[in-house]
C-alpha cells in the first residue's frame, strides 16, 4: 500500500553569497517536508529576481535563456522523481538530488551479479 507523498521544486537565490550584485541560483527539492538544495552554477542579478515565481523578471535575452534553463531543470528533476517512484525505490529529496546529478549509487542484486 502506497502512501501519498508531497513533492515540490522551487528555485531560490542565496542572498548571503551576493557578489557584484549577482547571486547563485539553487533548486530546492522538497519531499515530505525534507529539503535538499542543488547548486545550478548560474549567477543572476539580485534586483531582477522574482522570489515568488523563482524566475528572473524582464525580457532581456539573457533572462529568457536562464528562465528556459530553470524550466528544463524543473522538468529533469520531475522526471527523476517519476523514475524513482516507478522503479519502487526510496523517494526522498537526497535520492532525487543524486539521480539528477548522476551520483546515485547502483543497487546490486543477486540477479544482476549473475548477468
C-alpha positions as CSV (number, residue, x, y, z in Angstrom):
1,X,0.0,0.0,0.0
2,X,1.5,3.3,-1.1
3,X,1.1,6.4,1.0
4,X,0.9,9.8,-0.7
5,X,4.0,12.0,-0.7
6,X,4.3,15.7,-1.0
7,X,6.8,16.8,-3.7
8,X,7.8,20.2,-4.8
9,X,10.5,22.1,-6.7
10,X,11.3,25.8,-6.4
11,X,14.2,28.0,-7.2
12,X,15.9,30.4,-4.9
13,X,19.0,32.6,-4.7
14,X,21.5,32.7,-1.9
15,X,21.4,36.3,-0.6
16,X,24.4,35.6,1.7
17,X,26.6,34.8,-1.4
18,X,25.9,38.0,-3.4
19,X,28.9,39.3,-5.3
20,X,28.8,42.3,-7.6
21,X,25.0,42.4,-7.4
22,X,24.7,38.7,-8.5
23,X,23.8,35.7,-6.5
24,X,23.9,31.9,-7.2
25,X,20.7,30.1,-8.0
26,X,19.7,26.9,-6.2
27,X,16.9,24.4,-6.9
28,X,15.2,23.4,-3.7
29,X,13.6,19.9,-3.8
30,X,11.1,19.1,-1.1
31,X,9.8,15.6,-0.4
32,X,7.6,15.2,2.7
33,X,8.9,18.4,4.2
34,X,12.5,17.4,3.8
35,X,14.5,19.8,1.7
36,X,17.6,19.4,-0.4
37,X,19.4,22.2,-2.3
38,X,21.1,21.7,-5.7
39,X,23.5,24.4,-6.9
40,X,22.8,25.2,-10.5
41,X,26.0,27.2,-11.1
42,X,24.1,30.1,-12.5
43,X,24.6,33.7,-11.3
44,X,21.7,36.1,-11.6
45,X,21.1,39.8,-10.8
46,X,19.5,40.1,-7.4
47,X,17.4,43.1,-8.4
48,X,15.9,41.1,-11.3
49,X,15.0,38.0,-9.3
50,X,11.3,37.3,-8.5
51,X,11.2,35.4,-5.2
52,X,7.6,34.4,-5.6
53,X,7.9,32.9,-9.1
54,X,11.5,31.7,-8.7
55,X,12.5,33.2,-12.1
56,X,14.1,36.3,-13.5
57,X,11.7,39.2,-14.3
58,X,12.3,41.1,-17.5
59,X,12.5,40.4,-21.2
60,X,16.3,40.6,-21.8
61,X,17.6,37.7,-23.9
62,X,19.9,36.6,-21.0
63,X,16.9,36.4,-18.7
64,X,14.9,34.4,-21.1
65,X,17.8,32.0,-21.5
66,X,18.2,31.5,-17.8
67,X,14.4,31.1,-17.3
68,X,14.4,28.5,-20.0
69,X,17.2,26.7,-18.3
70,X,15.3,26.7,-15.0
71,X,12.3,25.3,-16.7
72,X,14.5,22.5,-18.2
73,X,15.9,21.8,-14.7
74,X,12.4,21.6,-13.2
75,X,11.4,19.0,-15.9
76,X,14.5,17.0,-15.3
77,X,14.1,16.9,-11.6
78,X,10.4,15.9,-12.0
79,X,11.5,13.1,-14.3
80,X,14.0,11.8,-11.7
81,X,11.1,11.8,-9.1
82,X,8.9,9.8,-11.5
83,X,11.6,7.3,-12.4
84,X,12.4,6.6,-8.7
85,X,8.7,6.2,-8.0
86,X,8.1,3.8,-10.9
87,X,11.2,1.7,-10.0
88,X,9.9,1.3,-6.5
89,X,13.0,2.9,-5.0
90,X,13.1,5.1,-1.9
91,X,12.0,8.6,-2.9
92,X,13.4,11.3,-0.8
93,X,15.0,14.7,-1.5
94,X,18.6,13.3,-1.4
95,X,17.7,10.4,-3.7
96,X,16.3,12.9,-6.2
97,X,19.3,15.1,-6.0
98,X,21.6,12.1,-6.5
99,X,19.6,10.9,-9.5
100,X,19.6,14.4,-11.0
101,X,23.4,14.9,-10.5
102,X,24.1,11.3,-11.7
103,X,25.7,10.4,-8.4
104,X,23.2,7.7,-7.3
105,X,24.7,4.5,-6.1
106,X,24.0,1.4,-8.1
107,X,21.9,-1.2,-6.4
108,X,23.4,-4.6,-6.8
109,X,21.1,-7.6,-6.7
110,X,21.9,-11.2,-6.9
111,X,20.3,-11.5,-10.3
112,X,22.4,-8.5,-11.6
113,X,25.5,-10.2,-10.4
114,X,24.7,-13.4,-12.4
115,X,24.1,-11.3,-15.5
